[in-house]
Amino acid sequence: METPAWPRVPQGTAVARTLLLGWVLSQVVSASGTTDVVEAYNLTWKSINFKTILEWEPKPINHVYTVQISSKFGNWKSKCFYTTDTECDLTDEIVQDVRQTYLARVLSYPAGNVDAVGSAGEPPFQNSPEFTPYLETNLGQPTIQSFEQVGTKLKVIVQDARTLVRMNGTFLSLRDVFGKDLNYTLYYWKASSTGKKCSSSLEQWCSWSSSLSSSCLYLYTSAERQEQGQAGRRTPH
């Protein structure tokens, strides 16, 4: 590396010494190199049965992140302080009121100097899309509690999934949260059959009368809400 030329300055003056010191410091900073703080991007909400995580990119190299969340008309609250992760679990915030609309933002800081701020007096940040848990959380596959075949009659009972939403210290089920907005759809079929279905909005069971002599019976359950349907997965039984 080429040795930088030292500037010629008058000797014996305080001004000269100050200028010389400033020049030396600038050369040190230039030689060591600087890395711009990278703003987060592609902020995405991932939520199943109100378990809610915010994800973003990129993986940090010389910087760290802090996440903030706020309801639409509330104050910012910081979470996941100075992390090198690219996700933050915000479940404990959104379950306080799942009908609220939330906004999150990811702030970027230099890894070695988290007190540094941008020219506007705050670190660079990126906002997430708005998120309303009641309308946008994905509904997981319901659990089949039991099913019973008596002759040609099949009765299936679906168990309500528990969520992380709490009331009076008790975790609520999907039915507790959504009430009549929650709907179950159950399908059954055998080999070489087209299948049948039964929908139930207020009950947790369905029954069919049919020839069920096949040794291989398949059940498919899904949970849906009135505002936005969410399908489950096929489950062989």
N, C-alpha and C positions, 0 to 999 in steps of 0.2 A: 504494500500500500504506500502510495506517495506521501512523504512527510509534508504536512501543511506548512506553508511559509508563515512565519511570525510577522505580524504587522510592525512597522516602524512607528514608534510613538515617542514623544518628548519625554525625557527622564526628569525625575524630581518633582513631579506634580501629582497631586491627589487625583485630578481628573484623568491623567494618563493611566495611573494604576487601576482606576475603576474601569476604564475602557478596556484595558488589557485583560482584567479578570472576567469581564463580560464576554469578551471574545473567546477566551479559553473555555468557559462554560458552554458556549454555543458550539464549539468544536467537539466537546465531549458528547453532548447530546446528539450532534449530527453523526458522530462515529458510532455511537451505540445503536442508533436507529430507533424509530418510533413506529408504533402500530396503532392505526385508527381503531376505535371501538366500533364493532359491527352491530348494527341494529338487528333485532330478531325479525323474522318474517314467517309467513305461512302459519300463523297462529290458528289452531284448530281445537275445538271442543270435542272431547270424547266422553260420552256419558251413557251408562247402562243402569237402569233402575236407580237413577240419581247419584250413583257413584261417578263423580265428574272430575276429569283431569284435563288440564290445558296443555297442549303440546305445541312446539314451535321449532324452528330451525334458525341458525346452523349450530353445529357443535362448537362450543367456544374454544379458542386457542389462547389468546392473551386477554380474555375478558371474562366476566361473570355476569349473572343475571339476578334480578329481583323481580318478583311478580306482585302486582297490585290488582285488587278486585274491588268493585263497587256496584251497589245496586243503582238503578237508573237515576235515582235522586239522592243517593247517599254519598258518604265520604270514602276516599280510597283507603284500603287496608292492605298492608304489605304482608306477603307470604313468601316462603322459599327464599330466604335472604342469601344473596351473594353465592348463588349455586352455579355449579358447572353442568348441572343436568339440563335437559331440554324438555322437561315436563314438570308440572306442579299440580298436586292433588288439592282441589278447591272444594271438595265435597262438604267439609264442615261449614263452609260459608254459604253455599247455595241451599243446603237443606234447612236453613233457618227460615226460609220462605221460598218454596219452590215455584210459586206463582209470580215472583218478582222477575224482572229482566235485569241481567247482569252484564257488565262490561269488565274486561280484564286488560291489562297492559303489561308488557315485559320491558323492563329497563335494563340497559347495558352499562357496565362499569369496567374501567381498566382493572385487570386482575391485581396489580400491585398498588392501586391507588383508588379505592372505592369512594374517596371523598371528592374525586375530580368530577366536575360537571361540564356541560357544554356551554356554548356561547350564550345560550338563552337562560343560563342559571340553573339548568336541570340536566340530568343525563339523557342521552337519546333513548327513545322508547318507541314501541309499536303497539297499536291498539288491536284487540281481538274483535271479531264480529260480536254483536249482541247475542245473548243466550238466555232463553226462558225455559227453565228446567221442566215445568209442567207440560209444555208443548213439544219440547225437543229431545228430552232424554229418550234413549232407545229402551224399549221394553224387552227384557230378556225372555228366554223360553220358559214358559210355565212348567212346573213340576207335576207329573201325574202321580197323585197320592196313592191311588189304587184303581184297579179296574177288575170287574167281575163278570164272567160269562155264565149265565144260567140258561141252559138250553140254547135257544136262538136269540137270547136277549143279552146285550152287553151294556154294562153301566160303568162309566168312567168318572172318577172324581179328581178334580184339579186342585192343587194346593196353591194358595196365594203366595207369591214370592215376598220375602221381607225386604224392606229398603233401609237406608240409613237415615230416613226422616224420622224424627222423634217427637213425641208429644207426652208431656208429663213423665219423661224418663223412659218411655216405652217405644221401641222401634215399630213403625207402622208398616203394614203390608201394602202392596199395590192397591188392593181393594179399599183399604183405609184412606189412601191418598186420593184415588180417582173416583171412588164411589160408582155411581151409575155410568160414568164415562168409560169405565173399563169393560171390555168385551172379550170373551174367550171364544175361539173357534176350534173345534176338534174335528179331525178327519180320521176315517179308518178305511183300510182297504186290504184285500188279500191278493195273492198272486193272480194275475190275469183279470183283475177287476178294476173298474174305473173309480171306485171309491165313493164314499158318502160323507156328508159333513153335518155338523150340528153346531149352532151358535147359541151362546147364552150370555146375556148381559148382566143378570143379577144372580144367577145360580152358578154353582161350581161343578155341576154334573150334567151329563147328557146320556141318553140311552137310545139304542137302536134295536129294532127287531129285524133280523135277517138270518140267512144261512151262514153260520160262522164255523163251519166244520173244518176249514183249512187249518193246518198246523202252524202256518206262518201268518201272524196278524200284525199289521203296522198301524201305529197311531201317530198322528201329527197334530201338535197343538200350537197355537199362536195366541198372543195377547195383543189387543188393539185398544186404542182409545178413540173416542169419537172424532177428535181433531185431526189425528194423523195415525194411520194404521202402521203397526210394526209386526212383521211376521216372525214366527219362531222357526224351529228346525224340525226336520223329519226324524222321528225317534222310533226305531223298531222295537217291538215287544213280542 
